[in-house]
Amino acid sequence: MNDVQHAVEQAIVSRQSIRGFLPKPVPTDLIRRILEAASRAPSGSNIQPWKVHVVTGARRDALSQALVQAHVRGEPDRREYQYYPVTWRDPYLERRRKTGWGLYSLLGIQKGDRDASMRQHARNFEFFDAPCVLLFTIDNDMDKGSWLDYGMFLQNVMIMARGCGLDTCPQAALANYPDIVKQHLSIPDDEIVVCGISMGYQDLNEPVNQYRTTRVPVDEFTTFHDA
């Protein structure tokens, strides 16, 4: 394995969802560099369906406050698309539960402690203290192929961020209140809020950042068809 292969592999395998960031700002030039590289993601007929809103400073704080307040008030989510299955089944339900309780046990949150669970969920809307959050939208007339393209673009953003010494947390929860996001960022109604990514420098003293998810072995999800 050469140096380039090793660097790419390390950027991929070292990526994890970080839930505690330092207040250290992320330079705008670095964000631009990450997004420029990420935009090389493939898309059908090169239509490039992604739209990005970089939110920092006072605008970030105001958006966070509005989202936290909606969550604390117990407002139902108003997501514009279905992210999870309507009906859960194994093995997906088992994997979800394993991840959820593995994370909560590290935080000392006991099963059934709804208040503690709610407080931890609210951390999504505080962007886990990251100084920079990226919000992603897509035109509402785009179909499934463009959403596949979008996933590749999002992965590029996170891998490029790792290559630049940053960490990220992709957050579907940031699409829970699209009306609030659109109001604060002047996003037109004909765009769908896809998700957000909190970005910054990992707080190594944050216990929750010790959590590491497992992955299914290759032979469990792959079939090799020989000649």
VEXTI-77004 format. One record per residue: x, y, z of N, C-alpha, C in turn; residue in one letter. Coordinates in steps of 0.2 Angstrom, whole numbers, plus 5000, padded with zeros to 4 digits. Layout:
XYZXYZXYZA...
This chain:
500449945000500050005000500450065000M500350114995500750174995500450225000N500850285000500650335005499950365003D499750374997499150394995498550344997V498650284996498150234998498050235005Q498650235009498650235016498250295019H498350355016498050415018497350415017A497150395011496350385010496050335015V496350275016496050225020496050255027E496550295030496550315036495950375037Q495850415032495350465032494650435033A494550375029493950335029493850305036I494350265038494150225044494250265051V494550325051494550365057493950415057S493550415052492950455052492450425057R492150465062491650435066491250505068Q490650485071490250545073490450575079S490650635079490950665085490450705089I490350695095489750725099490050775104R490650805103490850855107491450885104G491350955103491850995099492151045103F492751075101493051125104492851195101L492851245105492551315102493051345096P493551315095494051335090493751345083K493751405080493451415074493751375068P493351365063493651335057493651385052V494251395049494451445044493951445038P493651495036493251495030493651465024T494251485023494651455017494651385018D494751355024494751275024494051245023L493551285025492851255023492751255015I492951305012492951315005493351255002R493951245004494351195001494051125002R493751115008493351045009492751045004I492351095003491751084999491951084991L492551114990492751114983492951044981E493351014985493550944984492950894984A492450904989491850864989491450864983A491450924980491050934974491250894968S491850854969492050804964491650744964R491150734969490750674969490350664963A490250604961489950594955489150604956P488850624950488150634950487850624943S487250594943487050574936486950634931G487250624926487350674920487650744923S488050734929488350794932487950854934N487350834936486850884938486950914945I487450884949487650914955487050944959Q486650904962486050924965486150954972P486750954975486850984982486851054982W486551084988486551154990486751154997K487251194999487551195006487551265009V487351265015487351335019487851325025H488351365025488851365030488651415035V488551395042488251435047488751435053V488951495054489451505060489251575064T489551585069489551645072488851655075G488551725075487951745078487351705075A487451695068486851655065486851585067R487351555068487351485071487051485078R487251535082486951535089486151545089D485951585084485251605084484851545081A485151505076484851445074484751395079L485351385083485351335088484851345093S484851405095484351425101483651415098Q483451425092482751415090482651335089A483051305087482951225087482951195093L483351215098483351195105482651205108V482451265107481751285110481151245107Q481251235101480651185098480751115101A481351095102481451025105481151025112H481351075116481151075123480451085124V480051115119479351125119479051055117R479351015115479150945113478750955106G478950995102478651005095478750945091E478250915088478350855084478850875078P479250825075479650845070479250855064D479450895059479150905053479550895047R479950835047480350815042480050815035R480350835030480050835024480150775019E480450725022480550655019480550605024Y480450545023480550485027481250465027Q481550465033482250445034482250375036Y481950355041481950285044481350245041Y481450175042480850135040480250155044P479650145041479050155045478950095050V479150035048479049975052479749945053T480049945059480749915060480749845060W481249815058481349735059482049725059R482249665062482949645062483149625055D483849635054484349655059484449725060P484049765057484149845057483949865064Y483349845067483149865073483649845079L483949785078484449765083485049805083E485249825077485849865076485749935079R485149965078484950025080484950025088R484649975091484649975098485349965101R485749925098486449915100486849985100K486750025095487050085095486850135100T486150135100485850185105486050175112G485950115114486050095121486850095123W487250075118487950085119488150155120G487950195116488050265117487850295124L487150285125486850305131487250275138Y487450215137487750185143488450215145S488750235139489350275140489250345144L488650375142488450435145488150425152L488050365154487750355161486950365161G486650365155485950365154485650305154I485150295159484850225161484250215156Q484150155154483550145150482850165154K482450205150481850235153481950305156G482550325156482650395159482550445153D481950465152481750505146481950575147R482050605153482350675154483050675151D483450625154484150625152484250615144A483750565141483750555134483650615130S483150655133482950715129483450765129M483850775135484350825136484950805131R485050735130485650715126485350735119Q484750715117484550725110484550805108H484450845113484450915112485150935110A485650895112486350915110486450915103R486050885099486050885092485950955089N485450995093485251055091485751115093F486151095098486751135100487351125096E487251075091487851055086488451035090F488251005096488750975100489351025101F489151085101489651145102490151155097D490051125091490451135085490351215083A490851245081490751315079490551325072P490451275068490251275062489751215060C489151235057488751185055488551195048V488551145044488351145037487651115036L487151155033486551125032486451115024L486151055022486151035016485351035013F485251065007484651065004484651034997T484051014995483950984988483351014985I483251024979482651044976482150994977D481551014978481050964980480750924974N480950934968480750894962481350844960D481850844964482350794962482150724964M482350674961482150604963482650564966D482550494967483050454971483750454969K483850454962484550454960484950514962G484650574963484950634965485150624973S484650594976484850584983485350534984W485450484980486050444980486650484979L486650524974487250574972487350614978D486850634982486950684988487350644993Y487150574994487550534999488250534998G488450524991489150524989489550594991M489150644990489450714991489550724999F489050705003489050705010489650665012L489750605010490350565012491050605010Q491050635004491650665002491750725007N491250765009491350815014491650795020V491450735023491650705029492350685029M492550645023493150615022493750675021I493550725017493950775016494150815022M493650825027493650855033494150815037A494150755037494650715041495350725038R495350725032496050735029496350805031G495950845032496150915034496150925042C496150865046496250875053495650895057G495050885053494350905057493950845058L493450855062492950795063492250825062D491850775061491150795059490650755063T490050775063489450735065488850745060C488750695056488150705051487550695056P487050735054486450745059485750745055Q485450695054484750695051484250735056A484450735062483950775067483950845065A484450875061484350945060483850955054L483550905051483050915046482350905050A482350895056481750885060481250955060N481551005060481151075060481351115054Y481251095048481451125042481151195041P480551215044480351275044480751325047D481051305053481451345057482151365053I482451305050483051315047482951355041V482351355037482251395031482151465033K481851475039481751545041482351585042Q482751545046483451575048483951585043H483851545038484451545033484151565026L483551595026483151615020483251565014S483051505016482951455011482251445008I482251445001481551444998481151385000P480451384999480051335001480151274996D480351284990480451224985481051184986D481451194992481951154993481851115000E482151055000482051005006482651015010I482551015016483151015021483350935021V483950925019484150855019484450825026V484950865028485250855035485750905036C486050895042486650945043487250905045G487850945045488450915047488750965052I488850945058489250985063489950975062S490351025061491051015059491551065064M492151035066492551065070493151025072G493451045078493951005081493750965087Y493850905087493650865092493850885099Q493450875104493650885111493850815114D494450805114494750745116494550725124L494350775127494150765134493450745135N493050745130492350735130492250655130E491950625135491950555136491550525130P490950555128490550525123490950515116V491550545115491850535109492250475109N492250435115492650375115492150315112Q491550335111491150285108491250265101Y491350205099491450185092490950125090R490650135085490150085082490550035079T490249975078490449915075490249915068T490549875064490249865057490249785056R489749775051489649705049490249685045V490449615046491049595042490849595034P491349605030491249605023490849545020V491049485023490649425020489949415022D489749455027489049455029488649495024E488849545021488449595017488649585009F489149545008489449545001489349464998T489149464992489149404988489649404982T490149364982490649364977490349314972F490249334966490049294960490649274956H490849214956491449194952491249174946D491749174941491549144934491449074934A
